[in-house]
Amino acid sequence: MFFIANIIRYSFIKQQLINLLKSNNLNNSFPVNVLELFKLVPNCKVMTYQQFADKYNTDIDFVINMCKSKSGCTHYDNKSKNYLVLYNNSNTNHNVNGRILWTLAHELGHIILKHVPRVQFNSIAENGFNEDINKQFETEADFFAANLLSPFQLFKPLEINSSSDIQNIFGLSAQASNFRWENYQKWKQNHIKTAFDNDILKLFRI
């Protein structure tokens, strides 16, 4: 798709998400198994920071510095056309399971939305790479992750009535759950039903 800097491609992201979900035999169990979705991506390998450190006889601090992130990063090799996703699955330093889940969905978003080959050095760290376009990519990846892990369309049928319900059902961190709940209140007031809503309900079989 044609890329315009500083314009968030919301419609494009929704369509890519639907295409991905149609390729996977989903059920209505949560949290979403993002690692299974990575298997749908050709030429993509996913490793934890510890696995990478063990394989190359180094330590976690080296991997964090290499990725420029304590959470995760994605690398793309121009020659082989392969993706390598690294993520920190340790629960130390407040890296709770919900945070790990979001990191995986966020990195998957970078790949599905074809951000990585566009970035200098072909590597994306979760917490930044290069100013304006990078902010756009981060926003797009977060929008993708949010709609994959906790679609607003499922809140009513799943009887989501608080941020605690979001955390308990979708597996997000407390911080992410609070953010999603606040945005859901705004979404309810202004939302007009679309085909995307129907697709999400069908694909998650709710």
N, C-alpha and C positions, 0 to 999 in steps of 0.2 A: 504493500500500500504506500502511496505517496506520503512522504514525511514532511511536515511543516513544523519547524522549531517553535517551541513555546505554546503550542496548541495541544491540549490533552485530547487524545483520540478515544473518547469514551465509547462511541458507537463501535469502533474497530475493536476495542478491548472486549466489549460484550460479545461480539461475534466470534472472536478468537476463543473466548471462554466457552461459548456454546459448542463450537467445533471440537474443542478438546473433550468436553464432557460427553458429547455424542459418541466419541471413540472409546469411551470407558463404560463398562457395565456397572453403573452406580446402584447403590441401594440407599435406603433412608437412614443409615447409621452414621453417626458423627462421633468424633471429629473426622473430617475428610482425610483419607489416607493419601497424602501428597506424594509420598515415596512411590506408591503404585502408579500415580499419574506420570511421574518421571519416566517410567518404563515405556510410555507411549511416544516419547521423544527420541527420534533416531540419533544414534551416535552420541549418546549422553551418558556419562558416568557420574554417579553421586558417591561421595566419600565424606566421612566425618573428618574433622581436624586431626583426631587421634589416629585414625587409619592412615591418613596421608603422612603424618609425622612418623609413624611406625614403618611405613613402606620406604621412606627416604632417610630413615635413621636420623631424625631431627627431633625437635621438641615443639610443643604447642605454641610457645611464644614466637618461634620462627614462622609458623604457619599464619598466626595472627598478623604479624608484620608483613608477610608476603601478600596476604589478602587485604591488608589495611582495614580489617574489620574483626571485631571479637565475635561476630555472629555468623557471617557467611559471605561467599563471593562466587562468581561464575567466570570461568575462563573459556575462551573460544580459540581454537587453533585453526588459522587460515589454511594451512597446508592439508591437514587431515580432515578438516571440517567437523572436528569433534568438540563437544562441550564437556567441561569438567566442573561440577558443582561441589564446592566444599562448604561444610556447615559445622558449627560447633554444637555438639550434642551434650556437652557437659552442663550440669545444673549449677555450677559454681558462678559466683558474681551475679546472682539474680537472673541467670539465663534459664528461666523456668520453661516447662514443656510447651506452654502456650506461645512463648517467644520463639522457641525452636520451630514450632509448627508454622508460625508466621514467616520466619526466615525462609523456610523451604518453599512456601507458596510464593513469596516475593521473588526468590531466585527463579522459580519456574516461570513466573510472569516475565522476567527479563528475557528468557529464552523464547517463549511463545510469541512475545511481542517483537522479537528480533532486534533487541537493543544491543546485544553484545558485539556483533561484528561492526557496529557503527562507532564503538568507543575506541579511543586511542589505546594502544597496547592490547586491545581486544580482551579486556578484563574489567569486570564490574564488581566492586565491593559494595556490600549492602549500604554502607554509610557514606557513599560518595565517590565520585570520580571527577568530573569537570563542570563547574558552574551551571549556566542556564539549561543546556540540553540535559545535563545530569539530573537537575532538579525535576525536569519534565519526565525523564525516565523513571526516577524514583517515585514520583506521583502516580505514573501509569502502573508501575509494578505493585504499588500499594493498593490501588483501585482494583487491580486484578486479584490480588490476594484476599482483599475484603469480600469481594463478590464470589470468590471460590469457597472461602472458609465459612462465611456467615451471611448468605444472601438475605437481604431484607424481605424478599418475597416469601421466605419460609418462617418469618417471625410469628405471624398470626396463626398459621396452621399448627405450628409447634408450640404455641402458647408461650411465647417469649414475652415476659412481662417486666423484666428488669435486666440490669447488666450482669447480675449473678446468674440468671438463666442463660445468658449468652456464654458466660464462662463455663458453666456446667455442661451445656449441651454441645457447643461448638468447640470447646477446648482452648479458647483464646486466653491470653493473660488477662489479669484484672485491669490493667491499663488499657489494653486494646478493647476489652469488653465495655468499659466505661465510654470510650470514644465511639464505639459502634452504637451504643444505646442512645447517646446524645444525638448522633447523626440520624438515627432512625426516627426520632421525634420530629426532626425537620423534614425528613423524607416523607413521612406520613401526611404531613400538612400540605405538601405541594405536589405529591406524586400523581401522575396520570398513568393508568395501566397501559402497558405496551406488550408487544409480542415477546420481548425478552422475559417478562414476568411469567407468561404462560410456558415458555421453554424451560425456565428454571424449575417450575413446579412439576412439569412432566419428567424432566431428566432426573430429578431427585425423588420422583415417585411419591410426592406428598399430596 
